[in-house]
Amino acid sequence: MEAWQDTLYQKTLNEELTGLERRRAADFSCTVEALEELLESLYNLDGADWLGRGEVQSITLSAQIAAYEQFISAWKKESCTTTGKKL
């Protein structure tokens, strides 16, 4: 990746993770299951690129997907550690 691409990816990833952390803290309807449904929508959007979305949008979507995957995984690990149960 070129420098601007990496910068865009990291910025988007960090902003998305921050937004997910804030949402989890403030929104009681924010659950792992709800986030997994949103992640599924992002996967579907990623696969529906038959018109071509452009490099910036592709990088942004990839970073959003990575953020959701990372956030959900960390939340599940945290829940397993806290409760001893697997989500």
PDB file of N, CA, C and O in Angstrom:
ATOM      1  N   MET A   1       0.835  -1.183   0.000  1.00  0.00           N
ATOM      2  CA  MET A   1       0.000   0.000   0.000  1.00  0.00           C
ATOM      3  C   MET A   1       0.879   1.247   0.000  1.00  0.00           C
ATOM      4  O   MET A   1       1.957   1.271   0.594  1.00  0.00           O
ATOM      5  N   GLU A   2       0.399   2.261  -0.670  1.00  0.00           N
ATOM      6  CA  GLU A   2       1.090   3.546  -0.642  1.00  0.00           C
ATOM      7  C   GLU A   2       0.795   4.236   0.687  1.00  0.00           C
ATOM      8  O   GLU A   2      -0.112   3.832   1.414  1.00  0.00           O
ATOM      9  N   ALA A   3       1.547   5.255   0.993  1.00  0.00           N
ATOM     10  CA  ALA A   3       1.423   5.949   2.281  1.00  0.00           C
ATOM     11  C   ALA A   3       0.020   6.509   2.508  1.00  0.00           C
ATOM     12  O   ALA A   3      -0.528   6.354   3.599  1.00  0.00           O
ATOM     13  N   TRP A   4      -0.568   7.154   1.508  1.00  0.00           N
ATOM     14  CA  TRP A   4      -1.901   7.739   1.696  1.00  0.00           C
ATOM     15  C   TRP A   4      -2.949   6.653   1.931  1.00  0.00           C
ATOM     16  O   TRP A   4      -3.905   6.854   2.681  1.00  0.00           O
ATOM     17  N   GLN A   5      -2.762   5.497   1.280  1.00  0.00           N
ATOM     18  CA  GLN A   5      -3.713   4.402   1.449  1.00  0.00           C
ATOM     19  C   GLN A   5      -3.633   3.839   2.864  1.00  0.00           C
ATOM     20  O   GLN A   5      -4.654   3.588   3.504  1.00  0.00           O
ATOM     21  N   ASP A   6      -2.425   3.649   3.333  1.00  0.00           N
ATOM     22  CA  ASP A   6      -2.224   3.139   4.689  1.00  0.00           C
ATOM     23  C   ASP A   6      -2.750   4.130   5.724  1.00  0.00           C
ATOM     24  O   ASP A   6      -3.362   3.736   6.717  1.00  0.00           O
ATOM     25  N   THR A   7      -2.510   5.411   5.486  1.00  0.00           N
ATOM     26  CA  THR A   7      -3.000   6.453   6.394  1.00  0.00           C
ATOM     27  C   THR A   7      -4.526   6.448   6.448  1.00  0.00           C
ATOM     28  O   THR A   7      -5.110   6.514   7.530  1.00  0.00           O
ATOM     29  N   LEU A   8      -5.169   6.370   5.292  1.00  0.00           N
ATOM     30  CA  LEU A   8      -6.630   6.327   5.237  1.00  0.00           C
ATOM     31  C   LEU A   8      -7.165   5.095   5.960  1.00  0.00           C
ATOM     32  O   LEU A   8      -8.120   5.187   6.730  1.00  0.00           O
ATOM     33  N   TYR A   9      -6.549   3.949   5.711  1.00  0.00           N
ATOM     34  CA  TYR A   9      -6.990   2.703   6.345  1.00  0.00           C
ATOM     35  C   TYR A   9      -6.883   2.811   7.870  1.00  0.00           C
ATOM     36  O   TYR A   9      -7.842   2.506   8.580  1.00  0.00           O
ATOM     37  N   GLN A  10      -5.726   3.241   8.374  1.00  0.00           N
ATOM     38  CA  GLN A  10      -5.515   3.338   9.820  1.00  0.00           C
ATOM     39  C   GLN A  10      -6.441   4.364  10.463  1.00  0.00           C
ATOM     40  O   GLN A  10      -6.978   4.126  11.545  1.00  0.00           O
ATOM     41  N   LYS A  11      -6.628   5.498   9.806  1.00  0.00           N
ATOM     42  CA  LYS A  11      -7.514   6.534  10.329  1.00  0.00           C
ATOM     43  C   LYS A  11      -8.946   6.014  10.416  1.00  0.00           C
ATOM     44  O   LYS A  11      -9.616   6.202  11.431  1.00  0.00           O
ATOM     45  N   THR A  12      -9.408   5.371   9.369  1.00  0.00           N
ATOM     46  CA  THR A  12     -10.766   4.831   9.353  1.00  0.00           C
ATOM     47  C   THR A  12     -10.929   3.738  10.394  1.00  0.00           C
ATOM     48  O   THR A  12     -11.934   3.708  11.105  1.00  0.00           O
ATOM     49  N   LEU A  13      -9.969   2.851  10.493  1.00  0.00           N
ATOM     50  CA  LEU A  13     -10.007   1.771  11.482  1.00  0.00           C
ATOM     51  C   LEU A  13     -10.099   2.344  12.896  1.00  0.00           C
ATOM     52  O   LEU A  13     -10.942   1.919  13.686  1.00  0.00           O
ATOM     53  N   ASN A  14      -9.246   3.290  13.209  1.00  0.00           N
ATOM     54  CA  ASN A  14      -9.231   3.887  14.548  1.00  0.00           C
ATOM     55  C   ASN A  14     -10.524   4.632  14.856  1.00  0.00           C
ATOM     56  O   ASN A  14     -11.056   4.529  15.962  1.00  0.00           O
ATOM     57  N   GLU A  15     -11.031   5.383  13.880  1.00  0.00           N
ATOM     58  CA  GLU A  15     -12.280   6.112  14.089  1.00  0.00           C
ATOM     59  C   GLU A  15     -13.454   5.155  14.288  1.00  0.00           C
ATOM     60  O   GLU A  15     -14.325   5.401  15.122  1.00  0.00           O
ATOM     61  N   GLU A  16     -13.476   4.082  13.531  1.00  0.00           N
ATOM     62  CA  GLU A  16     -14.558   3.104  13.655  1.00  0.00           C
ATOM     63  C   GLU A  16     -14.496   2.401  15.012  1.00  0.00           C
ATOM     64  O   GLU A  16     -15.530   2.189  15.644  1.00  0.00           O
ATOM     65  N   LEU A  17     -13.298   2.041  15.462  1.00  0.00           N
ATOM     66  CA  LEU A  17     -13.145   1.404  16.778  1.00  0.00           C
ATOM     67  C   LEU A  17     -13.583   2.350  17.894  1.00  0.00           C
ATOM     68  O   LEU A  17     -14.248   1.931  18.841  1.00  0.00           O
ATOM     69  N   THR A  18     -13.215   3.611  17.781  1.00  0.00           N
ATOM     70  CA  THR A  18     -13.635   4.601  18.778  1.00  0.00           C
ATOM     71  C   THR A  18     -15.155   4.729  18.795  1.00  0.00           C
ATOM     72  O   THR A  18     -15.764   4.779  19.863  1.00  0.00           O
ATOM     73  N   GLY A  19     -15.759   4.782  17.628  1.00  0.00           N
ATOM     74  CA  GLY A  19     -17.209   4.871  17.536  1.00  0.00           C
ATOM     75  C   GLY A  19     -17.900   3.649  18.128  1.00  0.00           C
ATOM     76  O   GLY A  19     -18.926   3.778  18.794  1.00  0.00           O
ATOM     77  N   LEU A  20     -17.349   2.479  17.890  1.00  0.00           N
ATOM     78  CA  LEU A  20     -17.930   1.255  18.445  1.00  0.00           C
ATOM     79  C   LEU A  20     -17.808   1.231  19.969  1.00  0.00           C
ATOM     80  O   LEU A  20     -18.734   0.802  20.658  1.00  0.00           O
ATOM     81  N   GLU A  21     -16.683   1.682  20.492  1.00  0.00           N
ATOM     82  CA  GLU A  21     -16.511   1.751  21.945  1.00  0.00           C
ATOM     83  C   GLU A  21     -17.524   2.708  22.562  1.00  0.00           C
ATOM     84  O   GLU A  21     -18.126   2.398  23.589  1.00  0.00           O
ATOM     85  N   ARG A  22     -17.711   3.851  21.949  1.00  0.00           N
ATOM     86  CA  ARG A  22     -18.690   4.827  22.460  1.00  0.00           C
ATOM     87  C   ARG A  22     -20.105   4.268  22.385  1.00  0.00           C
ATOM     88  O   ARG A  22     -20.901   4.432  23.309  1.00  0.00           O
ATOM     89  N   ARG A  23     -20.401   3.614  21.284  1.00  0.00           N
ATOM     90  CA  ARG A  23     -21.743   3.046  21.134  1.00  0.00           C
ATOM     91  C   ARG A  23     -22.000   1.979  22.191  1.00  0.00           C
ATOM     92  O   ARG A  23     -23.073   1.943  22.793  1.00  0.00           O
ATOM     93  N   ARG A  24     -21.035   1.124  22.413  1.00  0.00           N
ATOM     94  CA  ARG A  24     -21.206   0.068  23.409  1.00  0.00           C
ATOM     95  C   ARG A  24     -21.454   0.667  24.791  1.00  0.00           C
ATOM     96  O   ARG A  24     -22.281   0.161  25.549  1.00  0.00           O
ATOM     97  N   ALA A  25     -20.749   1.727  25.113  1.00  0.00           N
ATOM     98  CA  ALA A  25     -20.884   2.359  26.431  1.00  0.00           C
ATOM     99  C   ALA A  25     -22.209   3.092  26.598  1.00  0.00           C
ATOM    100  O   ALA A  25     -22.736   3.163  27.708  1.00  0.00           O
ATOM    101  N   ALA A  26     -22.753   3.636  25.520  1.00  0.00           N
ATOM    102  CA  ALA A  26     -23.923   4.503  25.631  1.00  0.00           C
ATOM    103  C   ALA A  26     -25.240   3.871  25.184  1.00  0.00           C
ATOM    104  O   ALA A  26     -26.311   4.361  25.540  1.00  0.00           O
ATOM    105  N   ASP A  27     -25.172   2.796  24.415  1.00  0.00           N
ATOM    106  CA  ASP A  27     -26.374   2.223  23.811  1.00  0.00           C
ATOM    107  C   ASP A  27     -26.587   0.806  24.332  1.00  0.00           C
ATOM    108  O   ASP A  27     -25.841  -0.112  23.992  1.00  0.00           O
ATOM    109  N   PHE A  28     -27.616   0.642  25.162  1.00  0.00           N
ATOM    110  CA  PHE A  28     -27.876  -0.664  25.756  1.00  0.00           C
ATOM    111  C   PHE A  28     -28.348  -1.694  24.732  1.00  0.00           C
ATOM    112  O   PHE A  28     -28.296  -2.897  24.989  1.00  0.00           O
ATOM    113  N   SER A  29     -28.804  -1.229  23.583  1.00  0.00           N
ATOM    114  CA  SER A  29     -29.214  -2.171  22.539  1.00  0.00           C
ATOM    115  C   SER A  29     -28.018  -2.658  21.710  1.00  0.00           C
ATOM    116  O   SER A  29     -28.172  -3.502  20.826  1.00  0.00           O
ATOM    117  N   CYS A  30     -26.850  -2.131  21.996  1.00  0.00           N
ATOM    118  CA  CYS A  30     -25.640  -2.552  21.300  1.00  0.00           C
ATOM    119  C   CYS A  30     -25.161  -3.860  21.917  1.00  0.00           C
ATOM    120  O   CYS A  30     -24.663  -3.887  23.042  1.00  0.00           O
ATOM    121  N   THR A  31     -25.321  -4.935  21.165  1.00  0.00           N
ATOM    122  CA  THR A  31     -24.905  -6.259  21.612  1.00  0.00           C
ATOM    123  C   THR A  31     -23.967  -6.867  20.581  1.00  0.00           C
ATOM    124  O   THR A  31     -23.840  -6.358  19.468  1.00  0.00           O
ATOM    125  N   VAL A  32     -23.323  -7.940  20.952  1.00  0.00           N
ATOM    126  CA  VAL A  32     -22.470  -8.647  20.003  1.00  0.00           C
ATOM    127  C   VAL A  32     -23.304  -9.085  18.805  1.00  0.00           C
ATOM    128  O   VAL A  32     -22.869  -8.969  17.659  1.00  0.00           O
ATOM    129  N   GLU A  33     -24.490  -9.583  19.077  1.00  0.00           N
ATOM    130  CA  GLU A  33     -25.358 -10.060  17.998  1.00  0.00           C
ATOM    131  C   GLU A  33     -25.734  -8.919  17.041  1.00  0.00           C
ATOM    132  O   GLU A  33     -25.739  -9.104  15.824  1.00  0.00           O
ATOM    133  N   ALA A  34     -26.043  -7.760  17.587  1.00  0.00           N
ATOM    134  CA  ALA A  34     -26.389  -6.605  16.748  1.00  0.00           C
ATOM    135  C   ALA A  34     -25.202  -6.181  15.885  1.00  0.00           C
ATOM    136  O   ALA A  34     -25.365  -5.841  14.713  1.00  0.00           O
ATOM    137  N   LEU A  35     -24.026  -6.204  16.468  1.00  0.00           N
ATOM    138  CA  LEU A  35     -22.832  -5.827  15.710  1.00  0.00           C
ATOM    139  C   LEU A  35     -22.508  -6.874  14.651  1.00  0.00           C
ATOM    140  O   LEU A  35     -22.041  -6.533  13.564  1.00  0.00           O
ATOM    141  N   GLU A  36     -22.752  -8.142  14.960  1.00  0.00           N
ATOM    142  CA  GLU A  36     -22.527  -9.193  13.962  1.00  0.00           C
ATOM    143  C   GLU A  36     -23.475  -9.031  12.772  1.00  0.00           C
ATOM    144  O   GLU A  36     -23.094  -9.312  11.635  1.00  0.00           O
ATOM    145  N   GLU A  37     -24.690  -8.585  13.022  1.00  0.00           N
ATOM    146  CA  GLU A  37     -25.624  -8.323  11.927  1.00  0.00           C
ATOM    147  C   GLU A  37     -25.126  -7.160  11.061  1.00  0.00           C
ATOM    148  O   GLU A  37     -25.205  -7.213   9.834  1.00  0.00           O
ATOM    149  N   LEU A  38     -24.619  -6.123  11.703  1.00  0.00           N
ATOM    150  CA  LEU A  38     -24.065  -4.999  10.945  1.00  0.00           C
ATOM    151  C   LEU A  38     -22.836  -5.432  10.150  1.00  0.00           C
ATOM    152  O   LEU A  38     -22.646  -5.002   9.012  1.00  0.00           O
ATOM    153  N   LEU A  39     -22.013  -6.274  10.741  1.00  0.00           N
ATOM    154  CA  LEU A  39     -20.836  -6.795  10.044  1.00  0.00           C
ATOM    155  C   LEU A  39     -21.263  -7.596   8.820  1.00  0.00           C
ATOM    156  O   LEU A  39     -20.647  -7.486   7.760  1.00  0.00           O
ATOM    157  N   GLU A  40     -22.300  -8.390   8.957  1.00  0.00           N
ATOM    158  CA  GLU A  40     -22.821  -9.151   7.819  1.00  0.00           C
ATOM    159  C   GLU A  40     -23.254  -8.206   6.697  1.00  0.00           C
ATOM    160  O   GLU A  40     -23.030  -8.489   5.520  1.00  0.00           O
ATOM    161  N   SER A  41     -23.867  -7.097   7.060  1.00  0.00           N
ATOM    162  CA  SER A  41     -24.260  -6.100   6.058  1.00  0.00           C
ATOM    163  C   SER A  41     -23.040  -5.509   5.362  1.00  0.00           C
ATOM    164  O   SER A  41     -23.061  -5.274   4.154  1.00  0.00           O
ATOM    165  N   LEU A  42     -21.981  -5.271   6.125  1.00  0.00           N
ATOM    166  CA  LEU A  42     -20.751  -4.751   5.522  1.00  0.00           C
ATOM    167  C   LEU A  42     -20.137  -5.772   4.563  1.00  0.00           C
ATOM    168  O   LEU A  42     -19.632  -5.408   3.500  1.00  0.00           O
ATOM    169  N   TYR A  43     -20.183  -7.061   4.947  1.00  0.00           N
ATOM    170  CA  TYR A  43     -19.694  -8.110   4.041  1.00  0.00           C
ATOM    171  C   TYR A  43     -20.503  -8.112   2.742  1.00  0.00           C
ATOM    172  O   TYR A  43     -19.941  -8.220   1.651  1.00  0.00           O
ATOM    173  N   ASN A  44     -21.825  -7.991   2.870  1.00  0.00           N
ATOM    174  CA  ASN A  44     -22.678  -7.972   1.681  1.00  0.00           C
ATOM    175  C   ASN A  44     -22.371  -6.762   0.809  1.00  0.00           C
ATOM    176  O   ASN A  44     -22.316  -6.876  -0.415  1.00  0.00           O
ATOM    177  N   LEU A  45     -22.171  -5.617   1.426  1.00  0.00           N
ATOM    178  CA  LEU A  45     -21.823  -4.410   0.685  1.00  0.00           C
ATOM    179  C   LEU A  45     -20.490  -4.586  -0.037  1.00  0.00           C
ATOM    180  O   LEU A  45     -20.334  -4.163  -1.183  1.00  0.00           O
ATOM    181  N   ASP A  46     -19.542  -5.207   0.637  1.00  0.00           N
ATOM    182  CA  ASP A  46     -18.229  -5.438   0.048  1.00  0.00           C
ATOM    183  C   ASP A  46     -18.336  -6.334  -1.181  1.00  0.00           C
ATOM    184  O   ASP A  46     -17.635  -6.130  -2.171  1.00  0.00           O
ATOM    185  N   GLY A  47     -19.213  -7.321  -1.110  1.00  0.00           N
ATOM    186  CA  GLY A  47     -19.374  -8.243  -2.227  1.00  0.00           C
ATOM    187  C   GLY A  47     -20.212  -7.693  -3.364  1.00  0.00           C
ATOM    188  O   GLY A  47     -20.254  -8.289  -4.440  1.00  0.00           O
ATOM    189  N   ALA A  48     -20.874  -6.579  -3.151  1.00  0.00           N
ATOM    190  CA  ALA A  48     -21.754  -6.007  -4.163  1.00  0.00           C
ATOM    191  C   ALA A  48     -21.079  -4.855  -4.901  1.00  0.00           C
ATOM    192  O   ALA A  48     -21.647  -3.769  -5.017  1.00  0.00           O
ATOM    193  N   ASP A  49     -19.896  -5.090  -5.386  1.00  0.00           N
ATOM    194  CA  ASP A  49     -19.109  -4.031  -6.036  1.00  0.00           C
ATOM    195  C   ASP A  49     -19.104  -4.203  -7.555  1.00  0.00           C
ATOM    196  O   ASP A  49     -18.071  -4.007  -8.194  1.00  0.00           O
ATOM    197  N   TRP A  50     -20.221  -4.558  -8.122  1.00  0.00           N
ATOM    198  CA  TRP A  50     -20.251  -4.816  -9.556  1.00  0.00           C
ATOM    199  C   TRP A  50     -20.119  -3.551 -10.394  1.00  0.00           C
ATOM    200  O   TRP A  50     -19.772  -3.629 -11.572  1.00  0.00           O
ATOM    201  N   LEU A  51     -20.390  -2.390  -9.810  1.00  0.00           N
ATOM    202  CA  LEU A  51     -20.199  -1.142 -10.548  1.00  0.00           C
ATOM    203  C   LEU A  51     -18.831  -0.524 -10.307  1.00  0.00           C
ATOM    204  O   LEU A  51     -18.410   0.373 -11.037  1.00  0.00           O
ATOM    205  N   GLY A  52     -18.143  -1.001  -9.288  1.00  0.00           N
ATOM    206  CA  GLY A  52     -16.845  -0.440  -8.938  1.00  0.00           C
ATOM    207  C   GLY A  52     -16.993   0.784  -8.067  1.00  0.00           C
ATOM    208  O   GLY A  52     -17.563   1.789  -8.493  1.00  0.00           O
ATOM    209  N   ARG A  53     -16.489   0.712  -6.857  1.00  0.00           N
ATOM    210  CA  ARG A  53     -16.711   1.813  -5.921  1.00  0.00           C
ATOM    211  C   ARG A  53     -15.515   2.746  -5.828  1.00  0.00           C
ATOM    212  O   ARG A  53     -15.638   3.830  -5.257  1.00  0.00           O
ATOM    213  N   GLY A  54     -14.413   2.382  -6.345  1.00  0.00           N
ATOM    214  CA  GLY A  54     -13.234   3.235  -6.280  1.00  0.00           C
ATOM    215  C   GLY A  54     -12.337   2.848  -5.121  1.00  0.00           C
ATOM    216  O   GLY A  54     -12.761   2.200  -4.164  1.00  0.00           O
ATOM    217  N   GLU A  55     -11.107   3.256  -5.232  1.00  0.00           N
ATOM    218  CA  GLU A  55     -10.094   2.849  -4.270  1.00  0.00           C
ATOM    219  C   GLU A  55     -10.349   3.393  -2.863  1.00  0.00           C
ATOM    220  O   GLU A  55     -10.189   2.664  -1.885  1.00  0.00           O
ATOM    221  N   VAL A  56     -10.741   4.651  -2.749  1.00  0.00           N
ATOM    222  CA  VAL A  56     -10.970   5.254  -1.434  1.00  0.00           C
ATOM    223  C   VAL A  56     -12.104   4.532  -0.711  1.00  0.00           C
ATOM    224  O   VAL A  56     -11.975   4.187   0.464  1.00  0.00           O
ATOM    225  N   GLN A  57     -13.199   4.306  -1.404  1.00  0.00           N
ATOM    226  CA  GLN A  57     -14.330   3.627  -0.779  1.00  0.00           C
ATOM    227  C   GLN A  57     -13.985   2.182  -0.429  1.00  0.00           C
ATOM    228  O   GLN A  57     -14.424   1.683   0.607  1.00  0.00           O
ATOM    229  N   SER A  58     -13.218   1.508  -1.259  1.00  0.00           N
ATOM    230  CA  SER A  58     -12.812   0.131  -0.977  1.00  0.00           C
ATOM    231  C   SER A  58     -11.923   0.055   0.262  1.00  0.00           C
ATOM    232  O   SER A  58     -12.087  -0.838   1.093  1.00  0.00           O
ATOM    233  N   ILE A  59     -10.992   0.982   0.382  1.00  0.00           N
ATOM    234  CA  ILE A  59     -10.111   1.024   1.552  1.00  0.00           C
ATOM    235  C   ILE A  59     -10.923   1.316   2.807  1.00  0.00           C
ATOM    236  O   ILE A  59     -10.719   0.688   3.846  1.00  0.00           O
ATOM    237  N   THR A  60     -11.840   2.265   2.709  1.00  0.00           N
ATOM    238  CA  THR A  60     -12.682   2.627   3.850  1.00  0.00           C
ATOM    239  C   THR A  60     -13.528   1.448   4.294  1.00  0.00           C
ATOM    240  O   THR A  60     -13.612   1.166   5.490  1.00  0.00           O
ATOM    241  N   LEU A  61     -14.152   0.761   3.364  1.00  0.00           N
ATOM    242  CA  LEU A  61     -14.986  -0.392   3.695  1.00  0.00           C
ATOM    243  C   LEU A  61     -14.151  -1.513   4.307  1.00  0.00           C
ATOM    244  O   LEU A  61     -14.589  -2.157   5.260  1.00  0.00           O
ATOM    245  N   SER A  62     -12.977  -1.749   3.783  1.00  0.00           N
ATOM    246  CA  SER A  62     -12.086  -2.778   4.343  1.00  0.00           C
ATOM    247  C   SER A  62     -11.709  -2.453   5.785  1.00  0.00           C
ATOM    248  O   SER A  62     -11.667  -3.341   6.637  1.00  0.00           O
ATOM    249  N   ALA A  63     -11.439  -1.196   6.051  1.00  0.00           N
ATOM    250  CA  ALA A  63     -11.085  -0.787   7.413  1.00  0.00           C
ATOM    251  C   ALA A  63     -12.279  -0.903   8.343  1.00  0.00           C
ATOM    252  O   ALA A  63     -12.116  -1.284   9.503  1.00  0.00           O
ATOM    253  N   GLN A  64     -13.472  -0.584   7.866  1.00  0.00           N
ATOM    254  CA  GLN A  64     -14.671  -0.726   8.685  1.00  0.00           C
ATOM    255  C   GLN A  64     -14.912  -2.191   9.038  1.00  0.00           C
ATOM    256  O   GLN A  64     -15.217  -2.512  10.187  1.00  0.00           O
ATOM    257  N   ILE A  65     -14.779  -3.064   8.071  1.00  0.00           N
ATOM    258  CA  ILE A  65     -14.954  -4.497   8.315  1.00  0.00           C
ATOM    259  C   ILE A  65     -13.930  -4.978   9.336  1.00  0.00           C
ATOM    260  O   ILE A  65     -14.277  -5.703  10.269  1.00  0.00           O
ATOM    261  N   ALA A  66     -12.681  -4.583   9.168  1.00  0.00           N
ATOM    262  CA  ALA A  66     -11.634  -4.984  10.109  1.00  0.00           C
ATOM    263  C   ALA A  66     -11.931  -4.491  11.522  1.00  0.00           C
ATOM    264  O   ALA A  66     -11.698  -5.210  12.494  1.00  0.00           O
ATOM    265  N   ALA A  67     -12.443  -3.275  11.637  1.00  0.00           N
ATOM    266  CA  ALA A  67     -12.764  -2.719  12.952  1.00  0.00           C
ATOM    267  C   ALA A  67     -13.869  -3.536  13.625  1.00  0.00           C
ATOM    268  O   ALA A  67     -13.765  -3.878  14.803  1.00  0.00           O
ATOM    269  N   TYR A  68     -14.921  -3.844  12.874  1.00  0.00           N
ATOM    270  CA  TYR A  68     -16.005  -4.650  13.443  1.00  0.00           C
ATOM    271  C   TYR A  68     -15.500  -6.024  13.862  1.00  0.00           C
ATOM    272  O   TYR A  68     -15.826  -6.500  14.949  1.00  0.00           O
ATOM    273  N   GLU A  69     -14.711  -6.661  13.011  1.00  0.00           N
ATOM    274  CA  GLU A  69     -14.172  -7.984  13.347  1.00  0.00           C
ATOM    275  C   GLU A  69     -13.322  -7.911  14.615  1.00  0.00           C
ATOM    276  O   GLU A  69     -13.457  -8.748  15.506  1.00  0.00           O
ATOM    277  N   GLN A  70     -12.463  -6.927  14.691  1.00  0.00           N
ATOM    278  CA  GLN A  70     -11.581  -6.761  15.843  1.00  0.00           C
ATOM    279  C   GLN A  70     -12.386  -6.466  17.108  1.00  0.00           C
ATOM    280  O   GLN A  70     -12.123  -7.049  18.160  1.00  0.00           O
ATOM    281  N   PHE A  71     -13.362  -5.570  17.012  1.00  0.00           N
ATOM    282  CA  PHE A  71     -14.149  -5.170  18.166  1.00  0.00           C
ATOM    283  C   PHE A  71     -14.991  -6.332  18.688  1.00  0.00           C
ATOM    284  O   PHE A  71     -15.040  -6.575  19.894  1.00  0.00           O
ATOM    285  N   ILE A  72     -15.648  -7.044  17.784  1.00  0.00           N
ATOM    286  CA  ILE A  72     -16.476  -8.184  18.186  1.00  0.00           C
ATOM    287  C   ILE A  72     -15.621  -9.267  18.822  1.00  0.00           C
ATOM    288  O   ILE A  72     -15.999  -9.835  19.846  1.00  0.00           O
ATOM    289  N   SER A  73     -14.496  -9.552  18.236  1.00  0.00           N
ATOM    290  CA  SER A  73     -13.598 -10.568  18.781  1.00  0.00           C
ATOM    291  C   SER A  73     -13.128 -10.205  20.186  1.00  0.00           C
ATOM    292  O   SER A  73     -13.125 -11.053  21.079  1.00  0.00           O
ATOM    293  N   ALA A  74     -12.735  -8.961  20.382  1.00  0.00           N
ATOM    294  CA  ALA A  74     -12.278  -8.513  21.704  1.00  0.00           C
ATOM    295  C   ALA A  74     -13.411  -8.586  22.719  1.00  0.00           C
ATOM    296  O   ALA A  74     -13.191  -8.985  23.862  1.00  0.00           O
ATOM    297  N   TRP A  75     -14.619  -8.206  22.315  1.00  0.00           N
ATOM    298  CA  TRP A  75     -15.775  -8.241  23.214  1.00  0.00           C
ATOM    299  C   TRP A  75     -16.076  -9.683  23.625  1.00  0.00           C
ATOM    300  O   TRP A  75     -16.362  -9.951  24.792  1.00  0.00           O
ATOM    301  N   LYS A  76     -16.011 -10.605  22.668  1.00  0.00           N
ATOM    302  CA  LYS A  76     -16.262 -12.018  22.970  1.00  0.00           C
ATOM    303  C   LYS A  76     -15.203 -12.562  23.924  1.00  0.00           C
ATOM    304  O   LYS A  76     -15.530 -13.294  24.859  1.00  0.00           O
ATOM    305  N   LYS A  77     -13.943 -12.213  23.699  1.00  0.00           N
ATOM    306  CA  LYS A  77     -12.869 -12.664  24.593  1.00  0.00           C
ATOM    307  C   LYS A  77     -13.073 -12.100  25.990  1.00  0.00           C
ATOM    308  O   LYS A  77     -12.889 -12.803  26.983  1.00  0.00           O
ATOM    309  N   GLU A  78     -13.451 -10.842  26.063  1.00  0.00           N
ATOM    310  CA  GLU A  78     -13.708 -10.190  27.345  1.00  0.00           C
ATOM    311  C   GLU A  78     -14.855 -10.893  28.072  1.00  0.00           C
ATOM    312  O   GLU A  78     -14.774 -11.143  29.275  1.00  0.00           O
ATOM    313  N   SER A  79     -15.902 -11.203  27.352  1.00  0.00           N
ATOM    314  CA  SER A  79     -17.060 -11.868  27.951  1.00  0.00           C
ATOM    315  C   SER A  79     -16.700 -13.261  28.439  1.00  0.00           C
ATOM    316  O   SER A  79     -17.167 -13.692  29.493  1.00  0.00           O
ATOM    317  N   CYS A  80     -15.879 -13.961  27.685  1.00  0.00           N
ATOM    318  CA  CYS A  80     -15.451 -15.301  28.094  1.00  0.00           C
ATOM    319  C   CYS A  80     -14.606 -15.242  29.358  1.00  0.00           C
ATOM    320  O   CYS A  80     -14.737 -16.091  30.240  1.00  0.00           O
ATOM    321  N   THR A  81     -13.756 -14.255  29.444  1.00  0.00           N
ATOM    322  CA  THR A  81     -12.888 -14.087  30.599  1.00  0.00           C
ATOM    323  C   THR A  81     -13.709 -13.699  31.828  1.00  0.00           C
ATOM    324  O   THR A  81     -13.456 -14.184  32.931  1.00  0.00           O
ATOM    325  N   THR A  82     -14.685 -12.829  31.629  1.00  0.00           N
ATOM    326  CA  THR A  82     -15.499 -12.325  32.728  1.00  0.00           C
ATOM    327  C   THR A  82     -16.488 -13.367  33.235  1.00  0.00           C
ATOM    328  O   THR A  82     -16.637 -13.552  34.443  1.00  0.00           O
ATOM    329  N   THR A  83     -17.161 -14.046  32.317  1.00  0.00           N
ATOM    330  CA  THR A  83     -18.223 -14.969  32.706  1.00  0.00           C
ATOM    331  C   THR A  83     -17.837 -16.429  32.668  1.00  0.00           C
ATOM    332  O   THR A  83     -18.498 -17.273  33.273  1.00  0.00           O
ATOM    333  N   GLY A  84     -16.773 -16.721  31.960  1.00  0.00           N
ATOM    334  CA  GLY A  84     -16.379 -18.099  31.789  1.00  0.00           C
ATOM    335  C   GLY A  84     -17.212 -18.813  30.728  1.00  0.00           C
ATOM    336  O   GLY A  84     -17.044 -20.011  30.501  1.00  0.00           O
ATOM    337  N   LYS A  85     -18.114 -18.070  30.078  1.00  0.00           N
ATOM    338  CA  LYS A  85     -18.976 -18.632  29.047  1.00  0.00           C
ATOM    339  C   LYS A  85     -18.554 -18.108  27.690  1.00  0.00           C
ATOM    340  O   LYS A  85     -18.004 -17.014  27.567  1.00  0.00           O
ATOM    341  N   LYS A  86     -18.821 -18.907  26.681  1.00  0.00           N
ATOM    342  CA  LYS A  86     -18.522 -18.520  25.316  1.00  0.00           C
ATOM    343  C   LYS A  86     -19.757 -17.892  24.694  1.00  0.00           C
ATOM    344  O   LYS A  86     -20.854 -18.435  24.821  1.00  0.00           O
ATOM    345  N   LEU A  87     -19.596 -16.737  24.012  1.00  0.00           N
ATOM    346  CA  LEU A  87     -20.725 -16.100  23.321  1.00  0.00           C
ATOM    347  C   LEU A  87     -20.989 -16.774  22.006  1.00  0.00           C
ATOM    348  O   LEU A  87     -21.902 -16.377  21.281  1.00  0.00           O
TER     349      LEU A  87
END
